[in-house]
Amino acid sequence: MRVLLVNMPWSPIDLPSLALGILKRSIDERVPEAQAEVLHANLEFTDWITGRTEFTADDYEYYALSSYFMGCGDWVFSSALYDDPEWKEDEFTRVMSSRLRKSRMRMTKELHHQVPQFVEDIARRVVDHAPDVVGFTSTFQQNTAALAAAKHVKRLAPHIVTVMGGANCDAEQGAAVHRNFPFVDHVIRGEGETAFPQLVTALAEGQTDLSTIPGLCHRTTDGTSVVNAMATTPLPPAHILPPDYTGYFECLASSVARNWVEPKLVVEGARGCWWGEKHHCTFCGLNGSFMQFRSKNPDVFYEEIMDLARRHRVLDMYVVDNILDMGYLNTVLPRIIDSGYDLRLHIEIKANMRRSQLQTLSDAGLIYVQPGIESLNNRVLDLMDKGVSGCQNVRMLRDGAETGLSVSWNYLHGFPGESAEDYAPIIEQIPALEHLDPPVDMSARIAIERFSPYFNRPELGFTGLKPEAHYRFTYDLPEQELHDLAYVFEAPARGIGEPTVTALNDALAGWKKHHVDARLTHADLGDRIVLVSRRRRFSWRAMELTDPYEVALFRLLDQPHAPAALARKAAARTAGDARDQDEVQHILDRWTALGVLFTDGGQYVHIAPAAVNEDLLRLDFMRHLHTAEAFTTPESGTSDDGRPPTALQSAQPSLTV
């Protein structure tokens, strides 16, 4: 039994397909007399299209990732799916002309005209392999490309069994694919590493009863679609095989794509989300049918990582887990640190991790983390059911900078119940944060995703959901079928209006523009704390805290605190130097005005990462000191309560460089 697994555009070209890598190993190890190969059609497409257009790496990334919520990548291949190079071009133009630049519109239409020939070529390649079964994975914007290729394969060789699976085939989506596209013989819904080998085994043995394969869509002799019930429990982690990436790196080495990307390995330690099991974030549909968190044995996962690194001689790895198994901090990661391998890992984490935990991530090579920040305001975060506060998210950005982690995050808006008042104080404080990692893009209104609480629970604020417009100019299907096929849905705008969105995005644009040149650090020298700043909205350049009470207060602000708790704890740390809450509030207000603190929801946290090299910071501070006036307020040499002022007591200190 020969099995060919096909990875169509727009699968990322810098990563091998984890899904097909696992399925290849599943077939090779679990189906007697069967052998699986992978056809990297996404890489072949880069060579094919660059020989015909001015297509670039940025173009591929746009259609693979950036345009997902507009559906441009899927529309490109709809021309091949429906055998019409001008398929719904007028409708596409009418809907998208206000959303796409002229150059992007021109490239999209050109690709739309060109790709039918590519799909025909790939279909012939598939047939020339003479497989018994051809499997297409479909995730993100692969759906029309995979469907089109399956259609052309079936047209050329009706005897080849066509199968589809992947995230776009989960639950009712997979049933809709099978029901509406008869050239797809079978659809695997849910986790495929058990169901797909069972299907291949049944086909090899000539079995006709496929009713016991969980989640499978198949057809009766008269062509009627039959949908088996999905598995009721997720696959145990011990049954999740490591991927086999044979062929990907060889294919990349001979492709023009080798000049575009630095390849990475894809590894998987866990599935599901342990936070989502308790509190499903209202906008998140990532885990599909199975939210239950389960992770591989630490020894198994570590050996998989090391084996892949040794086998492919690649140190960059993308960990696809929706959330880090916290147990790996004490098991897998210390072994990676001790391994001698200079791994560079990318992973998603929870934003409330402690600095020591972040340091472990950094030491293990996790240079890029995605903590799911999404907002810096308590009320909005509560509406998301995120389980973190705005101050905790800012602390994450600060500690990420301090431990050398690049923090990737998005700013979202559009939540039912949010208001302009939730955003105004955040917008005002954004210039103080410019030294920390900004969001990857401007704030985006949330999309309503299948499997999310917003999709499943209309009482949360979204009713009358319809498939996004791009499904209508991509597929020739009635509305109800589109509803079952779609992953992203239209909904009336909720939350803040455009004036607030504009103000937020203007602030975020300034953050992104000035981030590289911005700086704020602190050095704790025992009896004093030194801060150095270079941010466009703040004139001061260096400051020193010498008052023992304020030194204690600053140290407490390493973690978010309310003023009452700060007053109580600071008194305990300074041998009874008790100051009332109003005095503490006065200090907090001054420090906030100087851009040293962030405040939200009645809490405060300092935003100055510790200096990497305190000796260098001391020299830097002394340079500022010798070129500046003494630390005094502009008005006088004493503070309001009679004590000598520290630099941080002045909102407009005289110290400049």
N, C-alpha and C positions, 0 to 999 in steps of 0.2 A: 504494500500500500504506500503510494507516494503522496506526500502532502506538501503543498507549496503555500507558504504564508506570505501575504503581500502587505507592504507598508506604503500606502499611497500618500501623496501630498494631501494635506499640508502638515504632516507630522514633522516635528523639529528635525533639522538636519545635523545638529550638533550632538544628538543623543540617539543611541540605538533604541529600538522599541522594547520596553520592558515587557509588555504584554506578549509580543511575538517571541521574545527570548525565553519567556517562561513556557509558552505553548510548544515551542520547538523541543525543549528539554522534556516536557510532559509526553509528547508523542514518541520521541526517541527512546525514553526510558519505560514508558508504561503501555505502549502498544506493540505487541510482538510483530515482527516482520514489517514494521513501518519506519519510515524515515522522513524527516521534515527538513525543508530548506526555507530560507527567508529571501524574498526578493525586495530589495531596498528601492522601491520605485520612487520614493521621495528624492533620493540622491540622483537617480537617473533623470528625474524631471529637471533638476538644476542644469544638467548638461544639455538636455534637449532644448530647454527654453532659452538658455543663454546663447545658443547658436542661431536663434531666430528673432530675439528682441534685445533691448537694452536692460534686461532684467538683472537685478543686483541682490546682494545679501539682504539689504534693508527691505527690498520688496518681498523677499521670501518671509522674513520675520513679520512683516505687516500682515500678510495673508494667513500666516500660521497662528499668530497670537494677537496682534494689535487690533485687528478688525473683527474679532470674534463676535462681539455683540451687535455688529452691523451685518455679519454674514457674508462679507465680500468673498472670502475664500470659497465658501460653498457655492455661491452664485457662479463663480468662474467655471466650475465643473458641471453646472447644470446643463450647459450646452451639450456636453458629451452624454449626459444622462438622457436627454430628450432628443438627441440627434438633430439639433438645431443650433448652428453657430450664432444665431441672433435671438436665442430663447429669452423672452420677456425683457428684451433690452430697453424698450420704451418705458416699461414700468420701473425697471431698475433706475433708469436715468431720472425719472420723475421723483422717485422717493429719495435718491441718494445725491442728487446734484447739489443740495444745500449742505451736505455732510462731508463731501469729498473734494479735495483740491482737484483742479483741472488735470494736472499731471497724473494723479492717482486714478481719476475717472478714466483717462485715456488708457493707462496701463491695464486697468481691470477689464475694459472692453476688449482690448487687444488679446489678453489672455483668454477671455471668453470665446473669442473667435478661433484661437489657436489650439486649445487643449483637446478638442475632439480627435485630432490626429494623434496626439500623444496617447490618449486612452486606447485608440485602435492599436498603436504600436505595442503598448504594454500588454494588451489582451493577446496579441500574437506571441509575445514573449512567454506569457503564461502557458499558452497552448503548446508552444514548442518544448516546454519543460515536461510535457506529457504527465501532469499529475492526475491522480484519481480524485483528489479533493483539493480545492483551493480555498483558503481562508483569508478574509479581509478584516483587519481591525479598523474600528471607527471611533475616534475620539476627537473632540473639538471640531475643527473644520475639515474632517476627512470624509464626511458622510456622502456627499454627492460624488466625490472622486471614487470612493469604494463602490458605491452603487453602480456608477457608470462602468467601471472596470468589470464588475460581476456581470452586468448586462452584455457587454461585448464578448466576454469569455463564453457565456452561455450561447450567444449567437454563433460563435465560431465552432464551439465544441459542446453540444448539448449533453454529452455523456459525463462531462466533468461536474462533480458535485460542488456547488457554491455554498459557502458558509460565511456569515457575518457575526461579529461580536464586538465588545468594547463598551465604553461608557455611553455612547449614543444608542446602544441596544439594551439598556437596562429597563426592566419592568415593562410598562405599557409602550415605551418607545420601541423596544424590540418587537413587540407584537405588531405595532403599526408598520414597521419596516417590512416584516414578513407578509403582512396582509396586503400591502399595496404594491409590492415589487415581486412579482411571481418568478422572476429569474434568480432570486435568492432562494435556494432550496431549504436552507436551515438558518435559524438565528439562535445564537447562544445568549441568553439573558443572565446577567449576574456573573459571578466568578467562573472562569472558563477552564481552569486547569484540571478539573475533574470531568465536567460535562463534555468538553471537546474530545478528550481521549476516549470516553465512553461512546460518543457518536462515531468516531473513526473506527473503533473496534466493531461496533454494530454494522457499519457499512462494509467492513472487510469480511465479516462473517455472513453477510447477506441477510441480516435480521430485518424484519419489517415492523416489528413492534418497538417503537421508540418512546413509548409512554412513560418509561421509568427514568428517563434522563431529565434531571431537574432543570427547569427553565427553558427547555428546548422548544423552539417553534419548528414544526414540520408540516408536511402536507399529506392528505389522503390521496388515493389514486385518482380522484376526480379534481384534485387541485385545491381542495378546501384547506385553509390554514388551521392547524391545530396547535394550541398553546398549552404546554405542560406547566403545572404549578412550579413556581420557583422554590428553591431550597428554603427551609424555614430557619436554618441556622447558618452562620457564615463558615467558611472553610477554616479548619483549625490551622494555626500557624505552622505546625510541623508538616502539613501537607503542601505548603507553598514552596515550590522548588526554586533554586537560584536560576537566573537567566543564562541562556547560552547565546552569546553575541557573535558567534562564528560568522565571519563574512562582512560584518558592518565596517570594520576598520580598513579592510582591504578595499571595499567598495568606495569608502570615503577617500582613500589615498589616490584613487584613480579618477576622482571627480573634481570638477571645478569648485565644488563646495569646500574642498580642503583649504582653499585660499580665503574662505569666508569665515570659518569658525574654528574654535579650539574644541576638539571633541571631549565629551565627558562620558563617564559611565553612569548608569542608572542603577541604584540599589534600593532595596526595600526591606525595612526591618519590621514594619507594623502596618496594619490596616485598621480603618475605623478611626474614631476619635473619643478618647476617654473623657474629654470635657463635654462633647456633644451628647454622650450617653446621659449626662446629668442635666445639661443645659444646652439645648440645640440652638446655636446662634440663629436668630430669626431670618437672616437673609441667605444662609449657607445651604447649598444643595449638593455639596461635593461628594458626600459619602453614599449617595444613591440609596440602594435598597438595604444596605447593611451599615449601621452606625456602630455596632459593637466593636470595641477596641480589642485587638489581640496582637501580640508581638512575638517575634521569633526568639528562641532561646539565645541568650547573649553570646554563647560560644559559637553557635551556628552562624549568627549574623556577623560576628567578627571574622570568622573564617571565610565567609562569602566575600566580604570586603577585601580581605588580603589576597584571596585567590584571584579575584577579578583584577586587582591592581598588578599582581605579578604576571598574570596571563596576558594582559593587554598593554602593560607598561604605560598606564594612564593613571594619574594621581587626582585629577579633578573628578568629583563624584557628586551627582545630584541624588539626594535622599528623598524619595517621593512620599514618605510618610506624611499624613495630614497633620500629625502632631508627634513630637518626640516622646518616646517611652522614657519616663523620668528614671526608671531603673537603669537605663543604659549609661547614665552619668557615673555610676559606680561600678559598671561592669565593662561595657564595650569601649567607652571613651578612654579610660585609663590604659587599656591595652593598646589602643591606637597611639596614644602619647608615647608609650614605651616601645612601640614597634620599630621606630627609626624611619618610618615612611612619612614623607612630608605631604600628607594628604591635604587636599583642599575640598572641603565638604560644604554642601548647601542643604539647609533643612528648615522646616517650619517648627516653631516653638510657641510656648505660651508667654505672654508679655510680662507676667509677674515673676519670672525666674530671678533668683538672687544673683548678686554680682559674682559670688564664688562659683556658682553653677555656670554663669556665662564665661568665666575664666577657664573652666574646664572645657567648655565648647571651643574656645579660642585655642587653647593648648593642643586640642585634638585635631585642629585644622579646619574647624567649622568657621570659615571666614565670612560666610554669607548666611544670615538667618532671616527668616520671615516670621515675625512674631504676631501677625494678625492684629495690628494696632487699630486701624480703621477710624479712630476718632480720638480727640484729646479732651472730650467733655463727658463728665460723669453721667448726666441725664441721657445723652445719646447712647452711650455705652450700655446703660441699663436697658434702653429700648432694644438694643441688639442682644441682650442677655449674654454679654461678653465675660462678665465675672471679673473685670478689672476696672480701675478708676483712671481718670485722666492723668492724675499725678503719677500713677504706676506706669502708664505708657511713656510719659516723659522720662521717668527714671530709667526705663528700658533703653531709650535712645541715649541717655547720658552714659549708662553703664556699658552699653554696646561700644560707644566711642572710646571709653576708658580701657576696655579689654581688647580692642582691636577688631571688633566684629563689624562688618558692614550690615546695616539693618535695612531690609527692604520692606516697605509698607505702603498701604494705600489709604487715602482719606475718602470716606464715603459719606454721603448725605442722602436725604430723601426718606427718612424714617417717620412713619406716622407718630405724631405726638411731639416731634421736635419743633423748636421755634428759633426765631432770630436771636432771642435772648440767650440761647444756649451757645451761640457761635460768637457773639460780639466780644466777650472777654478773651476768647481763644485767639481771635483775629488780632486783637490788640497786643497779645503777648508773643505772637509769632516772630517778630524781629529779634526777640531775645534768644530764640532757639536756633538761629541761623548757623551756629557752629556745629549743630547736630545733624544727623542724616535726614534730609527732607523726604517726603513721600516720592514715589517714583514718577508720579504724574500729578496733574491737577485733580481736585476733588471730583468724584464721579457720583452721579445719582445711581442708587442701587438698582440692579436688575432683579427681576423676580424669577428665580430659578426653580425648576421642578425639584421636588424632594425637600425644599426648604419649608420651614414653618409658615412663612408668608404665602407660599403656594398652597399648602395643605390646610391652613386655618384662616379663613376669610375674616374671622372676628378680630384678627390682629390688624386689619386696616386695608386689605386689598381684596376687592371683589370684581367680578366681571372680567377676569383675566382672559386675554386673547394672545395667540402666538405673535411674536414679534413680526413686524412687517416683512422682514427679509425672507421669512418662510414662504410668504405668498408669491414673491417674484422668483423663488428658487424652485418650488415644487408645483406640480399640477395635481393638487389634491383638494378635496372639500375641507371646510373649516374644521369639522370634527376630527378628521384624520390628521390634519395639521396639529390640532391640539394634543393628540396622543403622541405625535412624532417630535414635537418641539421640546426644547429644554429651557428656553428663555421666553418670557412673556411680557406683553405690554400691560401697563397698569396706569391709572391716573396718577399724576405727580402728587406726592405727599411731602409733608415737612416744609422746609424753608423755600422761599421764593427766589426768583432770579437776582434781585438786588443783593441778598445775602450770599448767594452762590458766587456772584461776581466779586464781592468784597473778599470772600474766602480765597478764591482762586488768584486774585491779585496779590494777596499776602503770600500764598504758597509759591507763586511765580517769583516773588522777591526772595523768598527763602532759597529756592533752587538756584537762582542767579548768583546770589552772594555767598552761598555755602562754602565754596572753595577758599575764599579769602577770610572767612570768619573764624574767630578763635575765642575760647573762654576756657581757662584751666585754673585749678587751684593746687596748692602744695601745703600740706599740713606739716608744719615744722615743729610741732610739739607745743611751744608756748605761743605760737602765732600761726595764722593762716594767710598765705599770700595768694592773691588772684591776679591773673593777667588776662586782659580782654582786648580784642580787636573786632568790633562789630559796628556797622555803619550807623546805627541809631543811638549809640552810646559813646560819649566823648572820653570817658575815663579809660586809661590804659593799664594801670597797675594799682593795686590796693592791698592794704594789710590790716588784718584783724588782730588786735592785741588784747582787748578786754576779755578776761577769762570767761565771763558769762556769754559773750557773743561767740567766742570760740566754741564753747559747749553747745550753744544754740545751732551754729552752723553744722557741727558734727551730727547733731540729732536730725537735721534736715537732709541727711543722706537718705532717709526714708520719709515718705509722706507723713505729715503730722498736722493736727489741728492746733490752734494757738493755746488752748487750755492745756493740752497734753504737753506741749513744748514748755510752758511755764512751770509745770510740775516737775518734769524731768530735768530741766536745766537747773532748777534750784537744788535738786538732789545731787547733781554733778559738780556744783560749785560751792560746796560747804555752806549751804544756807543763804547764798546770795539770791534771795527770793525777790522776784519782780512780778508785779501783778500782770494780768492778762492784757491790760491796755498798754503797758510798757512793751510787752512782747509784740503786740500787734503793731505798735509804732515802728519797731525794728523791722518787722516783716514787710511793712508797707514801703519803707525806705529801700530795703534790699530788692523788693519786687520792682520798684521804679528804676533801680540800677541794672535790671536784667540779670540778677543773680539767682532769683527764685522764679518758679512757676507756681501758679495757684489755680485751683479749680475745686469746686464742691466743698469749700471751707477748709481745704488742706493746702499745705505748702511743701515744696521739695526744692532743694538747690539743683542747679543745672550745670554745674562746673565739673567736668571730668577731672580726675586727679592727673597732674602732670606726669608724663611718661618718665621724664628724667628730672628729678627735683634739683639736682645741682645746676642743670642748665636753666631751670626756671628761676633759681635764686640769682644767677647771673643776669638773666633777662630782667628780673625785677630790679636789681641794683642799677642796671642801665637806665631803666625808667626813672628810678629814684634820683639819680644824679642829673637828670635832664629836666626835672620837674620841681615845682614848688612843694612845700611841706603839705602833709595831709591835714587840711583844715576845711571847714565849711566856708562858703563864700561870705557868710554873714559874720562869723565870729570864730574864736578859737575854742569855744566850749560848746558842749551839747546842751539840749534843752534841760536836762536834769542835772547839769553842773559837772558831769564827768568829761574828761578830754575826749573829743570825738575820734572815732576811727574812720577810715576812708569810706567804709560801707554805710556810715550814718548820713552821708550826704547824697542826695539824689543828683546833684550837679557838682561833683567834686572839682577842685581847681587843678587836680593833677592831670596834665595832658603831655603828650609827647610830640 
